[in-house]
Amino acid sequence: MDPKLCTAVVEAFVRLHDEKIIYRSTRLVNWSCTLKSAISDIEVDKTELTGRTLLPIPGYKEKIEFGVIVSFAYKVDGSDEEIVVATTRVETMLGDVAVAVHPDDSRYTHLHGKYVVHPFCKRKLPIICDTYVSMEFGTGAVKITPAHDHNDYEIGVRHNLQLITVIDDEGNITGDCGEFTGMKRFHARKAIMDALKKMDLFRGVADNPMVVPICSRSKDIVEPLIKPQWYVKCDEMASKATEAVRSGELKITPESHAKIWYRWMEGIRDWCISRQLWWGHRIPAYFVTVNDPSIPKGEEIDNEYWVSGRTIEEALSKAAARFKVDSSKITLRQDEDVLDTWFSSALFPFSVFGWPNNTKDLNVFYPGSLLETGHDILFFWVARMVFFGQKLLGKLPFKEVFLHPMVRDAHGRKMSKSLGNVIDPMDVITGISLEQLHKQLYDGNLDAKEIEKAKEGQKRDFPKGIPECGTDALRFALCAYMSQGRDINLDILRVEGYRFFCNKIWNATKFALSYLGEDYKFANNSISSDSSSMDRWMLSRVAAAVESCNAGFEAYDFQKVTTACYNLWLYELCDVYLECLKPVFKSGQPNEVSAAKAALYITLDVALRLLSPFMPFITEELFQRLPRKTSWEPPSICVTPYPEVEEHQPWRDLALEEEVEFVQKIVHSIRSAKSDNNLTTKTKTEAYIVSTDSDLLKTLEKYSVTVASLAICSAVHFVPSPPAECTVVVVSEKVSDTLTVEGID
């Protein structure tokens, strides 16, 4: 509602209305009887029912039955024959204007052009032929209610059928409906079935899997109603939006959503943009009354009697020019409706930069490069930004769209207050007890039964409440979950696991800094001749992580990036390298210690920078504790350059990584042998690495200290044959190596 944005909204509406892209029409809209307003498609929850289900409906004390289909008969006029039709909304039969059959259905060929008689209103309904009707479904005959069903409306337009509205804005039966007039629509449903039974026209009710449209704001059943509303003509804009994606000018990631884009654009309908609400951008359109007897009075459904204007003076001038009268004879009444919120949202990429004024910001920052948003609003927001960007500025608002997945609960269910599975991010960050979770339920608008159901859901999912996980762990978890094209089934235990990962990072860095010392001065990034094999291996793994992270970011594969960071910190730095450094810092030569410190410093510095986008708080805290390389180094990790592949690629050594991977197999074999013989991993034993390959033994001998440190051995020997009475474990079939551990029977 900022004045600058209001100006943009009015400007866009007036321009599009002047071009006849915005127009007024009477047609079916999604109507919430509780809100007494049209609602957008995104505000309609499609609830799937497998069969007979009782649902609570606002304004009704009792629950209403859905998930059933009712069959009843229409008598053919002047005959004893009848046509049986079926419906899930029997109350709408009061507005039936025809019965449709497929033109090729031989069962009804003799009835083409004849009529059935409405049992309550006594009007005659034509039997029409339309290929929309499925001959295989039900009886092959369909009741047509154009004023209360979208598909029926299309049939009604094709056959020029009358529109009879029988449900008013509040959800009550209206019009010439006899005893049912004034009833609530779902009370009328039962009354109509009772009346049909008395007239011997009722033919049965059966379970029926169906989708029920529910207003997400009011929880009322959405009612299709005929209303005069404002619409945006979308076909031409949709065609250009389709071509933009097809040509590659606009890229959608993941690519699977491009198919959804094409499907929506090819089957697009004009966009209803008016809402019957008190809050929003009021529509800058005015109904014209001409105080001149020579000019007939217009009706609200007539576009010619509506003008738009940036000001009322502009609208008055347009009206006077259109009807060729003096402006003193014109009376204007502004429409009381407001615009759909997606209308102003569609202007966002350029309205925030001062459009329609040709500002410096607009010229510099429009168009943007990347839009990141949820896939659920690809059509409602993204497509409409593309529409208006191309139409009003002649340019796409962005070159690429990245669509993130939606967050669901651990069981894959959509988060719902009534299920008790809604997770507030603040509760994950700070933690919350089960009792406090229960208390939050009373702050909503759930009834007593729903609260009890939600409590049970919370007890199952969070028996001990939600533990404090912190901001970094939550952000890292959400990114680690991201697999393109899939929703996130958020498990709090996994988030808590990343909190423990934060602890590991903190302790590892603290431990490493104790090795470096307070006065440590880093020299350069090069690998010295004094660097050990494990120093060079660690830097090689750092280079591999840098490569994976950069590739992941370029492909928006955040799971790949988080996995690379997690493995680098946990499995390579903590589990291997830090353990290998203990004997070096304890008894190594000064040149070895110096080389190890340099490799350790580089690893910490790069690993923190790699992790920073996901865990900005802990990485900033630890980065500030690292010894500074130079006095001109950036003051914060958030403005430090992200590690680049070219800088670290020279450290990559695949042959060395293969060697160390084999050494790790040896370590795991020793640990397994200890476990198999009921020894703890900390029990020191002598290990004999056996191989008939002398070259391999020579290569492995340089890792004797590494094996001893990681496997906790008192000594490691490399020999061509095993000692007697030792446990033998095969490490590699390729070279027929065996492992023996002294002291184990």
C-alpha positions in Angstrom: 0.0 0.0 0.0 3.0 2.3 -0.3 2.1 5.4 -2.4 4.8 4.6 -5.0 3.4 1.1 -5.5 -0.2 2.3 -5.5 0.8 4.6 -8.4 2.2 1.7 -10.3 -0.9 -0.4 -9.7 -3.2 2.3 -11.0 -0.9 3.0 -14.0 -0.8 -0.7 -15.0 -4.6 -1.1 -14.7 -5.4 2.0 -16.8 -2.9 1.1 -19.5 -4.2 -2.5 -19.8 -7.9 -1.3 -19.6 -7.3 1.3 -22.4 -5.8 -1.6 -24.5 -8.9 -3.7 -23.7 -6.7 -6.3 -22.1 -8.6 -5.7 -18.9 -12.3 -6.0 -19.4 -15.5 -6.6 -17.4 -17.5 -9.8 -17.8 -20.1 -11.9 -16.1 -18.9 -15.5 -15.6 -18.2 -18.2 -13.0 -15.8 -17.3 -10.2 -14.6 -19.1 -7.1 -16.9 -17.7 -4.3 -16.5 -18.0 -0.6 -19.9 -17.7 1.0 -18.3 -17.0 4.4 -16.0 -14.2 3.1 -18.7 -13.1 0.6 -15.9 -12.6 -1.9 -14.4 -14.1 -5.0 -11.1 -15.8 -4.2 -8.1 -16.8 -6.3 -7.3 -20.3 -7.4 -4.3 -20.4 -5.0 -6.8 -19.8 -2.1 -8.6 -23.0 -3.0 -7.4 -26.2 -1.3 -8.3 -29.3 -3.3 -9.1 -31.9 -0.6 -9.3 -35.5 -1.8 -11.9 -37.7 -0.4 -11.9 -41.5 -0.8 -15.6 -41.9 -0.1 -18.3 -40.8 2.4 -16.9 -38.2 4.7 -18.4 -35.7 7.2 -16.8 -32.2 7.1 -17.3 -29.2 9.4 -18.6 -26.2 7.4 -18.8 -22.6 8.7 -22.4 -21.7 9.6 -23.6 -25.2 10.2 -23.8 -26.8 13.7 -23.7 -30.4 12.2 -21.1 -31.8 9.9 -22.1 -32.1 6.2 -21.7 -35.3 4.2 -19.4 -35.3 1.1 -17.8 -38.1 -1.0 -21.2 -39.4 -2.2 -23.0 -39.3 -5.6 -26.8 -39.1 -5.8 -28.8 -40.5 -8.7 -32.3 -39.3 -9.6 -34.6 -39.4 -12.6 -35.9 -36.8 -14.9 -39.2 -37.7 -16.6 -39.2 -37.3 -20.4 -41.9 -34.9 -21.5 -45.0 -36.6 -22.9 -43.6 -40.1 -22.2 -43.3 -42.7 -19.5 -39.5 -42.8 -20.1 -37.0 -41.3 -17.8 -33.3 -40.3 -17.9 -31.3 -41.0 -14.8 -28.5 -38.5 -13.9 -26.0 -38.5 -11.1 -24.5 -35.6 -9.1 -22.3 -34.9 -6.1 -24.2 -31.6 -5.6 -27.8 -32.4 -5.8 -28.8 -29.0 -4.4 -27.7 -27.4 -7.8 -30.4 -29.4 -9.7 -32.7 -26.5 -8.9 -30.6 -24.6 -11.5 -30.6 -27.3 -14.1 -31.4 -26.1 -17.6 -30.6 -29.2 -19.8 -29.6 -32.8 -19.8 -26.6 -33.6 -22.0 -25.8 -36.9 -23.8 -23.1 -37.9 -26.2 -24.3 -37.6 -29.9 -23.0 -41.2 -30.6 -24.7 -42.8 -27.6 -27.3 -45.1 -29.2 -29.2 -45.4 -25.9 -30.5 -41.8 -26.3 -30.7 -41.3 -30.1 -34.5 -41.4 -30.0 -34.5 -38.7 -27.4 -32.5 -36.1 -29.3 -34.3 -32.8 -29.4 -36.9 -33.8 -26.8 -37.3 -32.5 -23.3 -37.4 -33.6 -19.7 -39.6 -31.9 -17.0 -38.1 -30.4 -13.9 -39.9 -32.0 -10.9 -40.0 -28.8 -8.7 -39.9 -25.8 -11.1 -42.0 -27.5 -13.8 -39.8 -26.0 -16.6 -38.9 -28.1 -19.6 -35.2 -28.9 -20.0 -33.9 -29.8 -23.5 -32.0 -33.0 -24.1 -28.8 -31.8 -25.9 -25.9 -33.5 -27.6 -22.3 -32.7 -26.6 -19.1 -34.7 -27.0 -18.0 -33.6 -23.5 -20.2 -36.3 -22.1 -18.6 -39.7 -21.5 -20.7 -42.6 -22.6 -18.9 -44.9 -20.2 -19.4 -42.9 -17.0 -22.6 -43.5 -15.1 -25.7 -43.6 -17.2 -24.1 -41.5 -19.9 -26.5 -38.6 -19.2 -25.4 -35.4 -17.4 -27.4 -32.7 -15.8 -26.3 -29.2 -16.9 -26.2 -26.3 -14.4 -24.2 -23.5 -16.2 -24.6 -21.1 -13.3 -22.9 -23.3 -10.7 -20.3 -25.5 -12.5 -17.3 -24.6 -14.6 -17.7 -27.4 -17.1 -21.4 -26.9 -17.4 -20.8 -23.2 -18.0 -18.7 -24.1 -21.1 -21.4 -26.4 -22.4 -24.0 -23.6 -21.7 -22.0 -21.1 -23.7 -21.7 -23.6 -26.6 -25.5 -24.3 -26.6 -26.7 -20.8 -25.7 -28.4 -22.1 -22.5 -30.0 -20.0 -19.9 -28.0 -19.2 -16.7 -30.2 -19.7 -13.6 -28.6 -18.8 -10.3 -30.1 -20.7 -7.3 -27.4 -20.0 -4.6 -26.8 -16.4 -3.4 -23.7 -14.7 -2.0 -24.4 -16.1 1.5 -24.9 -19.7 0.4 -28.7 -19.7 0.6 -31.1 -21.0 -2.0 -32.5 -18.1 -4.0 -34.9 -17.5 -6.9 -38.1 -19.4 -7.9 -37.3 -22.6 -6.1 -40.6 -23.1 -4.2 -40.3 -24.6 -0.7 -36.5 -24.7 -0.9 -36.1 -20.9 -1.3 -34.3 -19.3 1.6 -32.8 -22.6 2.9 -29.1 -23.0 3.5 -27.6 -24.8 0.5 -26.6 -27.9 2.4 -29.9 -28.1 4.3 -31.6 -27.8 0.9 -29.5 -30.8 -0.2 -31.2 -33.1 2.3 -34.6 -31.6 1.7 -34.3 -32.1 -2.1 -33.4 -35.8 -1.6 -36.4 -36.3 0.7 -38.7 -34.6 -1.8 -37.3 -36.8 -4.7 -37.9 -39.9 -2.6 -41.6 -38.8 -2.1 -42.0 -38.3 -5.8 -40.4 -41.7 -6.6 -37.6 -40.0 -8.5 -34.7 -40.9 -6.1 -32.6 -43.6 -7.5 -29.8 -44.1 -4.9 -26.7 -42.7 -3.2 -23.2 -44.3 -3.4 -19.7 -43.6 -2.1 -17.8 -41.6 -4.6 -14.1 -40.6 -4.5 -13.9 -36.9 -5.2 -12.0 -33.6 -4.8 -13.7 -31.0 -2.7 -12.7 -27.3 -3.2 -12.2 -25.6 0.2 -11.4 -22.0 0.8 -8.1 -21.9 2.6 -9.0 -18.8 4.5 -12.6 -19.6 5.7 -12.6 -23.4 5.4 -15.9 -23.1 3.6 -16.8 -25.1 0.5 -16.0 -23.0 -2.6 -19.2 -22.3 -4.6 -18.9 -21.5 -8.3 -21.2 -18.4 -8.8 -21.9 -16.2 -11.8 -20.6 -12.7 -11.0 -19.7 -9.6 -12.9 -16.0 -9.2 -12.4 -12.9 -7.7 -13.9 -10.7 -9.9 -16.1 -7.2 -9.8 -17.7 -7.1 -11.3 -21.2 -4.2 -13.7 -21.0 -3.9 -15.6 -24.3 -1.5 -13.3 -26.1 0.7 -12.8 -23.0 0.7 -16.5 -22.4 1.9 -17.2 -25.9 4.9 -14.9 -25.5 5.7 -16.4 -22.1 5.6 -19.9 -23.6 8.0 -18.8 -26.4 10.3 -17.2 -23.9 10.8 -20.6 -22.1 10.8 -22.6 -25.3 13.6 -20.4 -26.8 15.7 -20.5 -23.7 15.3 -16.8 -23.1 13.8 -17.7 -19.8 15.2 -20.7 -17.9 13.2 -22.6 -15.3 15.0 -24.9 -12.9 14.3 -27.7 -12.2 13.5 -28.3 -15.9 10.6 -30.6 -15.0 8.5 -27.5 -14.2 8.9 -26.2 -17.8 6.3 -28.9 -18.8 3.9 -27.5 -16.2 4.5 -24.0 -17.5 3.6 -25.1 -21.1 0.5 -27.0 -19.9 -0.8 -24.0 -17.9 -0.1 -21.5 -20.7 -1.7 -23.7 -23.4 -4.9 -24.1 -21.4 -4.9 -20.7 -19.9 -8.2 -18.9 -19.0 -8.6 -15.2 -18.5 -7.6 -14.0 -15.0 -10.3 -12.7 -12.6 -8.7 -9.8 -10.8 -11.5 -8.3 -8.7 -12.1 -9.1 -5.1 -15.0 -8.2 -2.8 -12.9 -7.2 0.2 -12.4 -4.0 2.2 -8.6 -4.0 2.1 -6.5 -3.8 -1.0 -5.9 -1.6 -4.1 -9.3 -0.2 -5.1 -10.0 -0.8 -8.8 -9.5 2.6 -10.6 -12.6 2.0 -12.8 -15.8 4.1 -12.8 -19.3 3.3 -13.9 -20.7 6.0 -16.1 -24.2 7.5 -15.8 -25.0 10.0 -18.6 -27.7 12.5 -17.5 -29.0 12.9 -21.1 -32.4 11.4 -22.2 -31.0 10.7 -25.7 -28.4 8.2 -24.3 -29.8 5.0 -22.8 -28.8 4.0 -19.2 -26.1 1.3 -19.1 -25.9 -1.8 -17.0 -22.9 -2.9 -14.9 -22.2 -5.8 -17.2 -21.7 -3.5 -20.2 -18.0 -2.6 -20.8 -18.9 0.5 -22.7 -20.2 2.1 -19.5 -17.0 1.7 -17.6 -14.0 4.0 -17.9 -10.7 3.9 -16.0 -8.4 6.8 -15.0 -5.3 7.7 -13.0 -7.5 10.4 -11.4 -11.3 10.9 -11.4 -10.7 13.9 -13.6 -9.1 11.7 -16.3 -11.9 9.2 -16.0 -14.5 12.1 -16.4 -12.7 13.3 -19.5 -12.7 9.8 -21.0 -16.4 9.4 -20.3 -17.3 12.7 -21.8 -15.3 11.9 -25.0 -16.8 8.4 -25.3 -20.4 9.6 -25.1 -19.8 12.9 -26.8 -21.4 15.0 -24.1 -20.2 17.8 -21.8 -18.5 16.5 -18.7 -21.2 18.2 -16.6 -23.7 15.6 -17.7 -21.5 12.7 -16.5 -21.8 11.1 -13.1 -19.1 8.6 -12.1 -19.2 5.9 -9.4 -16.0 4.1 -8.6 -16.1 0.3 -8.4 -16.0 -0.7 -4.7 -14.0 -3.9 -5.4 -10.3 -4.3 -4.9 -7.7 -6.0 -7.0 -6.4 -9.5 -6.5 -3.2 -9.3 -4.5 -1.4 -11.1 -7.3 -2.1 -8.1 -9.6 0.2 -5.8 -7.5 2.6 -8.7 -6.9 3.0 -9.2 -10.6 4.3 -5.6 -10.9 6.9 -6.2 -8.1 10.0 -6.5 -10.3 9.7 -3.0 -11.6 7.2 -1.2 -9.3 9.8 -1.2 -6.5 12.2 0.7 -8.7 9.8 3.6 -9.3 8.0 2.5 -12.5 6.1 4.1 -14.3 8.8 6.8 -13.9 12.0 6.2 -15.8 14.2 6.2 -12.7 17.9 5.4 -12.4 17.2 2.4 -10.3 14.8 1.0 -12.9 17.4 1.4 -15.6 20.1 -0.2 -13.5 18.3 -3.1 -11.8 15.6 -4.1 -14.3 15.6 -6.8 -15.5 17.0 -9.0 -12.8 19.0 -12.1 -13.3 17.5 -14.8 -11.0 14.1 -15.3 -9.2 14.0 -17.9 -6.4 10.6 -18.9 -5.2 8.4 -21.9 -4.4 7.0 -24.1 -7.1 3.5 -23.7 -5.8 3.3 -20.2 -7.1 4.9 -20.7 -10.5 1.7 -19.8 -12.2 0.1 -17.4 -9.7 3.1 -15.1 -9.3 6.0 -16.0 -11.6 3.9 -16.3 -14.8 2.1 -13.0 -14.1 5.4 -11.2 -13.5 6.5 -12.5 -16.9 3.1 -11.4 -18.4 3.3 -7.8 -17.1 7.1 -7.4 -17.5 6.9 -8.3 -21.2 3.6 -6.3 -21.8 4.4 -3.1 -19.9 8.2 -2.9 -20.3 8.9 -5.1 -23.2 11.4 -7.2 -21.3 11.4 -10.3 -19.2 11.7 -9.4 -15.5 14.4 -12.0 -15.0 16.5 -14.5 -17.0 16.1 -17.5 -14.7 13.7 -18.9 -12.2 14.8 -21.4 -9.5 11.9 -23.2 -7.8 12.5 -24.6 -4.4 10.6 -27.5 -2.9 7.8 -27.2 -0.3 8.4 -28.2 3.3 6.2 -31.0 4.6 6.2 -32.9 7.9 8.4 -36.0 8.5 5.6 -38.2 7.1 5.2 -36.2 3.9 1.9 -34.6 4.9 1.1 -31.0 4.1 1.5 -28.9 7.3 -1.9 -28.2 8.8 -2.9 -26.7 12.1 -5.7 -29.3 12.6 -3.1 -32.1 12.3 -0.8 -30.4 14.8 2.1 -30.8 12.5 2.9 -27.2 11.7 6.5 -26.4 12.6 7.3 -22.8 13.4 10.9 -22.1 12.5 11.4 -20.1 15.7 10.4 -23.1 17.7 13.1 -25.1 16.0 15.7 -22.4 16.5 14.9 -21.7 20.2 13.3 -25.0 21.2 9.8 -25.5 22.7 8.2 -28.0 25.2 5.3 -30.2 24.3 3.2 -28.3 26.8 3.9 -25.0 25.0 3.1 -26.6 21.6 -0.2 -27.6 23.0 -0.8 -24.1 24.3 -0.2 -22.6 20.9 -3.2 -24.6 19.5 -5.6 -22.5 21.5 -4.3 -19.3 19.9 -5.8 -20.4 16.5 -9.4 -20.9 15.4 -9.6 -24.7 15.8 -12.6 -26.2 17.5 -12.3 -28.4 20.6 -12.3 -31.7 18.6 -9.6 -30.4 16.2 -7.5 -29.3 19.1 -7.6 -32.7 20.7 -6.7 -34.3 17.3 -3.8 -31.8 16.9 -2.5 -32.6 20.4 -2.4 -36.3 19.6 -0.4 -35.5 16.4 2.0 -33.4 18.4 2.5 -36.1 21.0 3.4 -38.6 18.3 5.8 -36.4 16.4 7.3 -34.4 19.3 6.9 -36.5 22.5 9.6 -34.4 24.2 8.9 -31.2 22.4 11.3 -29.7 19.9 14.9 -29.4 21.0 16.8 -26.1 20.5 18.6 -26.5 17.2 19.7 -22.9 16.3 19.5 -21.0 13.1 22.5 -22.5 11.4 21.4 -26.1 11.9 17.9 -25.3 10.6 19.2 -23.5 7.5 21.8 -26.2 6.8 19.1 -28.9 7.2 16.7 -27.3 4.8 19.4 -27.0 2.2 20.7 -30.5 2.8 17.1 -31.8 2.2 16.9 -30.1 -1.2 16.8 -32.6 -4.0 15.4 -31.0 -7.1 11.8 -31.8 -7.9 11.0 -33.2 -4.5 9.3 -31.8 -1.4 11.1 -31.6 1.9 9.8 -34.1 4.5 11.3 -32.2 7.6 12.4 -34.5 10.4 13.3 -32.5 13.5 15.7 -35.3 14.5 17.8 -34.6 11.4 17.8 -30.9 12.2 19.0 -31.8 15.7 21.7 -33.9 14.1 23.1 -30.8 12.4 23.1 -29.0 15.7 25.5 -31.7 16.9 27.4 -31.1 13.6 27.7 -27.5 14.7 29.2 -28.6 18.0 31.7 -30.8 16.1 32.8 -27.8 13.9 33.2 -25.7 17.0 35.2 -28.2 18.9 37.3 -29.2 15.9 38.3 -25.6 15.2 39.0 -24.9 18.9 41.2 -28.0 18.9 43.0 -27.0 15.7 43.6 -23.5 16.9 45.3 -24.9 20.0 47.8 -26.6 17.6 48.4 -23.4 15.7 48.9 -21.2 18.7 48.1 -17.6 19.4 51.1 -16.2 17.6 50.8 -18.2 14.4 51.5 -16.2 11.2 50.4 -17.8 7.9 52.9 -17.6 5.1 51.3 -18.6 1.8 49.0 -21.1 0.1 51.7 -23.2 -1.6 52.5 -26.8 -0.7 56.1 -27.0 0.6 58.5 -29.9 0.2 58.1 -30.5 3.9 54.4 -31.3 3.6 53.6 -34.9 4.4 51.5 -37.2 2.4 48.6 -36.6 4.8 49.1 -32.8 4.5 48.9 -33.0 0.8 45.9 -35.4 1.0 44.0 -33.0 3.2 44.6 -30.1 0.8 43.6 -32.4 -2.1 40.3 -33.2 -0.4 39.8 -29.4 0.3 40.3 -28.8 -3.5 37.7 -31.6 -4.2 35.2 -30.0 -1.8 35.8 -26.6 -3.5 35.1 -28.1 -6.9 31.9 -29.9 -5.6 30.6 -26.8 -3.9 31.1 -24.5 -6.9 29.5 -27.1 -9.2 26.6 -27.5 -6.8 25.9 -23.8 -6.6 26.1 -23.4 -10.3 23.5 -26.1 -10.7 21.4 -25.0 -7.7 22.1 -28.4 -6.2 22.4 -27.4 -2.6 22.3 -30.9 -1.4 25.5 -31.5 -3.2 27.1 -28.5 -1.6 26.0 -29.4 1.9 27.2 -33.0 1.5 30.6 -31.8 0.4 30.9 -29.5 3.4 29.6 -32.1 5.8 32.0 -34.8 4.5 35.0 -32.4 4.5 34.5 -31.3 8.1 33.3 -34.6 9.7 34.8 -37.5 7.8 38.0 -35.9 6.4 39.1 -33.1 8.8 37.8 -34.4 12.1 37.9 -38.2 11.7 41.2 -38.4 9.7 43.4 -35.4 9.5 43.2 -34.1 13.0 43.9 -37.5 14.4 46.9 -37.8 12.1 48.3 -34.5 13.3 48.5 -35.6 17.0 51.8 -37.4 16.7 53.2 -34.7 14.3 52.6 -31.9 16.8 53.7 -34.2 19.7 57.0 -35.4 18.3 57.5 -34.2 14.7 60.4 -32.2 13.3 60.1 -28.4 13.2 59.8 -28.4 9.4 57.1 -31.1 9.6 55.2 -29.2 12.2 55.4 -25.9 10.2 54.1 -27.7 7.1 51.3 -29.3 9.0 50.3 -26.0 10.6 50.1 -24.4 7.1 47.9 -27.2 5.7 45.7 -27.1 8.8 45.3 -23.3 8.6 44.4 -23.5 4.9 41.9 -26.3 5.6 40.1 -24.3 8.4 40.0 -21.1 6.3 38.6 -22.7 3.2 36.3 -25.1 5.0 34.7 -22.2 7.0 34.3 -20.1 3.8 32.7 -23.1 2.0 30.2 -23.5 4.9 29.5 -19.8 5.5 26.4 -19.4 3.2 24.6 -22.2 5.1 25.9 -21.5 8.6 26.8 -17.8 8.7 26.7 -17.4 12.5 29.1 -20.2 13.7 31.4 -19.7 10.7 31.7 -15.9 11.4 32.4 -16.6 15.1 35.2 -19.1 14.2 36.5 -17.0 11.3 37.1 -14.1 13.7 39.3 -16.4 15.8 41.5 -17.5 12.9 45.0 -15.8 12.8 44.9 -13.1 10.1 46.8 -13.6 6.9 47.3 -9.9 6.3 46.3 -6.6 7.8 44.1 -5.8 4.7 42.1 -9.0 4.9 38.3 -8.6 4.8 36.9 -7.9 8.3 34.1 -10.5 8.0 33.6 -13.9 6.4 30.5 -12.7 4.7 32.6 -10.3 2.5 35.4 -12.8 2.0 35.7 -14.3 -1.5 34.1 -17.7 -1.8 36.8 -20.4 -2.6 37.3 -20.7 -6.3 38.2 -23.9 -8.2 41.2 -22.4 -10.1 42.9 -21.3 -6.9 42.8 -24.7 -5.2 42.9 -27.1 -8.2 46.7 -27.4 -8.2 46.4 -29.2 -4.8 44.3 -32.0 -6.3 46.1 -35.3 -6.4 43.9 -38.3 -7.4 46.7 -40.8 -7.1 47.4 -39.7 -3.5 43.7 -39.9 -2.7 43.6 -43.5 -3.9 46.6 -44.3 -1.7 45.0 -42.8 1.4 41.7 -44.4 0.6 43.5 -47.8 0.6 45.1 -46.9 3.9 41.7 -46.1 5.4 40.6 -49.6 4.3 43.4 -51.0 6.3 42.4 -48.9 9.3 38.8 -50.1 9.1 40.0 -53.7 8.8 42.0 -53.3 12.0 39.0 -51.8 13.8 36.7 -54.6 12.5 39.2 -57.2 13.8 39.2 -55.6 17.2 35.4 -55.6 17.2 35.1 -59.2 16.1 37.3 -60.2 18.9 35.5 -58.2 21.6 38.2 -55.6 22.0 37.5 -51.9 22.3 38.7 -49.6 19.5 41.1 -48.0 22.0 42.8 -51.3 22.9 46.3 -51.0 21.5 47.6 -53.9 19.5 50.4 -54.6 17.1 49.3 -54.7 13.5 51.1 -56.5 10.6 50.2 -55.4 7.1 51.0 -58.4 4.9 51.5 -58.4 1.1 53.7 -60.2 -1.4 53.8 -57.0 -3.4 57.0 -55.4 -2.2 56.3 -52.1 -4.1 52.9 -51.8 -2.4 54.5 -52.4 1.0 57.1 -49.7 0.3 54.3 -47.3 -0.6 52.3 -48.2 2.5 55.2 -47.9 4.9 55.2 -44.1 4.8 51.7 -44.3 6.3 52.7 -46.3 9.3 52.3 -43.4 11.7 48.9 -42.6 10.1 47.7 -46.2 10.5 48.9 -46.4 14.1 47.1 -43.1 15.0 43.8 -43.9 13.3 43.6 -47.6 14.3 45.2 -47.0 17.7 48.0 -49.5 17.4 51.2 -49.7 19.5 53.1 -50.6 16.3 52.5 -51.3 12.6 54.7 -53.6 10.7 54.8 -54.2 6.9 55.8 -57.8 6.1 55.6 -60.4 3.3 54.0 -63.1 5.5 51.9 -63.0 8.7 53.2 -64.1 12.1 51.8 -67.3 13.5 48.7 -67.5 15.6 47.3 -64.1 14.5 43.8 -63.2 13.2 43.9 -62.6 9.5 41.6 -60.1 7.8 41.6 -59.7 4.0 41.9 -56.0 3.0 42.2 -56.3 -0.8 41.5 -59.1 -3.1 43.4 -57.5 -5.9 46.8 -57.7 -4.3 45.9 -60.6 -1.9 46.8 -58.5 1.1 46.0 -59.8 4.6 46.0 -58.1 7.9 47.0 -59.6 11.1 46.7 -58.2 14.6 49.0 -59.5 17.3 47.5 -60.6 20.5 44.1 -61.6 19.1 43.2 -65.3 19.0 
